[in-house]
Amino acid sequence: MSQHPTDRAPSLSPSTAKDVRRLMMTYKFGIDEVMTKVGVLRDELKHFHDDNPIEHVGSRLKSVDSIVAKARRKGIALTPDAIRAQMLDIAGVRITCSFVTDIYRVRDMLVAQRDLEVIEERDYIAHPKPNGYQSLHLIVRVPVFLSDRVEEVVVEIQLRTIAMDFWASLEHKIYYKYDREVPHHITDALKLASDVAMTLDQTMERIRDEVIAAP
């Protein structure tokens, strides 16, 4: 992923850089844990239930420069404890589903797992953002077993339909292009596109339900 110009941060002292990079490794392991959980669900549903609601899974880890820039912008101390406590978007997993009902189905499967603790849920499907953004966000804590300790790592899981993901990807590119100062006619067009995407999701789900119900 390209780095936004405002995310570039001044160089760190060797000791601070080492601490931050060690912290980043635990977040990478947290992503691996969640990806494994999703992979197991995906394979089980595909091979034993003849049903796979998960179309695609991806992940992302903030760069060290992005973390440092955000910490300085938000006044967060550059220590592992402060970063853990005040940054919840360092590690992310994105799950793309075919239908809206699949999103909630996968969500239920994940939160039912005993070693995955939900810290916060943000439902931007039931309550879209003003700009039209739709997605279901789960902020979860997952244990990572290291050689000498267990780290509880926070990972953000985003669940979207294919249409929602397409819209969000385009919106991100547009905001990057205009350095977040997007002309009003483009934001209006994006909101309209979001409404169209919502209608598409609803229509495709009705078609699916009719096909399933057919004799």
C-alpha positions in Angstrom: 0.0 0.0 0.0 1.3 3.4 -0.9 2.2 5.7 2.0 0.4 9.0 2.3 2.8 12.0 2.2 1.5 13.2 5.6 2.4 9.8 7.1 6.1 10.3 6.7 7.8 10.6 10.1 11.2 11.8 11.3 13.8 9.1 12.0 13.7 7.5 15.5 16.4 6.9 18.0 17.8 3.3 17.6 16.3 2.2 20.9 12.8 3.6 20.1 13.0 2.1 16.6 13.9 -1.3 18.1 11.0 -1.1 20.5 8.5 -0.1 17.8 9.6 -2.8 15.4 9.4 -5.5 18.1 5.9 -4.3 18.8 5.1 -4.5 15.1 6.1 -8.1 15.1 3.5 -9.0 17.7 0.8 -7.3 15.6 2.0 -9.3 12.6 1.5 -12.4 14.7 -1.9 -11.2 15.7 -2.9 -10.9 12.1 -1.6 -14.4 11.5 -3.8 -15.7 14.3 -7.0 -14.1 12.9 -6.2 -15.1 9.3 -5.8 -18.7 10.5 -9.2 -18.6 12.2 -10.8 -17.2 9.1 -9.1 -19.7 6.9 -10.3 -22.6 9.1 -13.9 -21.3 8.9 -13.6 -20.8 5.1 -12.3 -24.3 4.5 -14.8 -26.0 6.8 -17.8 -24.2 5.2 -16.5 -25.0 1.7 -15.7 -28.7 2.1 -18.3 -29.8 4.7 -21.2 -27.5 4.4 -21.1 -26.9 0.6 -21.4 -23.2 1.4 -18.7 -20.6 1.5 -19.8 -17.1 2.5 -16.2 -15.8 2.5 -15.2 -14.6 -1.0 -11.8 -13.0 -0.1 -9.6 -12.4 2.9 -6.8 -9.8 3.1 -4.7 -8.1 5.7 -2.7 -5.0 6.3 -0.2 -3.8 8.9 0.6 -0.1 9.5 4.1 0.9 8.6 6.5 2.1 11.4 6.5 5.6 9.8 2.7 5.7 9.8 2.5 4.7 13.5 5.2 7.3 14.5 3.5 10.0 12.5 0.1 9.3 14.1 1.6 9.1 17.6 3.1 12.5 17.1 0.0 13.9 15.6 -2.2 12.6 18.4 0.3 13.3 21.2 0.8 9.5 22.0 4.0 8.6 23.7 6.3 6.4 21.6 6.3 3.5 24.0 4.9 0.1 23.4 2.3 0.4 26.2 1.0 3.8 25.0 0.8 2.6 21.4 -1.1 -0.6 22.4 -3.5 1.4 24.6 -4.3 4.2 22.2 -4.0 2.8 18.6 -6.6 0.3 17.6 -6.0 0.3 13.9 -2.4 -1.0 13.6 -3.3 -4.5 12.5 -6.2 -5.1 10.2 -8.0 -8.1 8.5 -10.6 -7.5 5.7 -13.2 -10.2 4.9 -15.2 -9.8 1.7 -18.5 -11.7 1.5 -21.1 -12.1 -1.2 -24.1 -10.9 0.7 -24.9 -8.7 3.7 -26.4 -11.7 5.6 -23.1 -13.5 5.1 -21.3 -10.7 6.9 -23.4 -11.1 10.0 -23.1 -14.9 9.7 -19.3 -14.8 9.6 -19.3 -12.2 12.4 -21.3 -14.6 14.6 -18.9 -17.4 13.9 -15.9 -15.3 14.9 -17.2 -13.8 18.1 -18.3 -17.2 19.3 -14.7 -18.3 19.5 -13.6 -18.3 23.1 -10.1 -17.0 22.6 -11.3 -14.0 20.6 -12.5 -11.1 22.7 -14.6 -8.3 21.0 -13.6 -4.9 22.4 -15.9 -2.9 20.1 -18.3 -3.4 17.2 -19.1 -0.6 14.7 -21.9 -1.4 12.3 -21.6 1.0 9.4 -24.0 -1.2 7.4 -27.0 -0.6 9.7 -25.7 3.0 10.2 -23.6 4.1 7.2 -21.2 7.0 7.5 -22.4 10.4 6.0 -20.1 9.9 3.0 -21.8 6.6 2.2 -19.2 4.2 3.7 -20.5 0.8 4.7 -18.8 -2.0 6.5 -19.0 -3.9 9.8 -15.9 -3.4 12.0 -14.9 -5.6 14.9 -12.1 -4.5 17.2 -10.9 -7.8 18.7 -8.2 -8.9 21.1 -6.5 -12.2 20.3 -3.7 -14.0 22.2 -0.3 -14.5 20.6 1.9 -17.1 22.2 5.5 -16.1 22.2 8.5 -18.0 23.6 8.4 -16.3 27.0 5.0 -14.8 27.3 1.5 -14.4 25.9 0.7 -11.0 24.2 -2.9 -9.9 23.8 -3.0 -8.2 20.4 -5.7 -5.9 19.1 -6.8 -6.5 15.5 -9.4 -4.7 13.5 -11.6 -6.9 11.4 -13.6 -5.3 8.5 -16.4 -7.3 6.9 -17.8 -6.0 3.6 -19.7 -7.2 0.5 -18.0 -7.1 -2.8 -19.9 -3.9 -3.7 -19.0 -2.2 -0.4 -15.3 -3.1 -0.9 -15.2 -1.8 -4.4 -16.7 1.5 -3.2 -14.4 1.8 -0.3 -11.3 1.1 -2.5 -12.3 3.8 -4.9 -13.1 6.3 -2.2 -9.7 5.7 -0.6 -7.9 6.3 -3.9 -9.9 9.5 -4.5 -9.1 10.9 -1.0 -5.4 10.0 -1.5 -5.4 11.8 -4.9 -6.9 15.0 -3.5 -5.0 14.8 -0.2 -8.4 14.6 1.6 -9.7 17.8 0.0 -12.1 16.2 -2.4 -14.3 18.5 -4.6 -18.0 18.5 -3.5 -19.3 17.2 -6.9 -17.1 14.1 -6.4 -18.2 13.5 -2.8 -21.8 13.8 -4.0 -21.1 11.3 -6.8 -19.5 8.9 -4.2 -22.6 9.1 -2.0 -24.8 8.3 -5.0 -22.6 5.4 -5.8 -22.9 4.1 -2.3 -26.7 4.2 -2.6 -26.4 2.3 -5.8 -24.1 -0.3 -4.2 -26.6 -0.8 -1.4 -29.4 -1.3 -3.9 -27.2 -3.8 -5.7 -26.5 -5.8 -2.5 -30.3 -5.9 -1.7 -31.2 -6.9 -5.2 -28.6 -9.7 -5.4 -29.7 -11.0 -2.0 -33.3 -11.2 -3.1 -32.3 -13.0 -6.3 -30.3 -15.5 -4.2 -33.2 -16.1 -1.8 -35.6 -16.7 -4.7 -33.2 -19.2 -6.3 -32.8 -21.1 -3.0 -36.6 -21.2 -2.4 -37.3 -22.4 -5.9 -38.5 -26.1 -6.2 
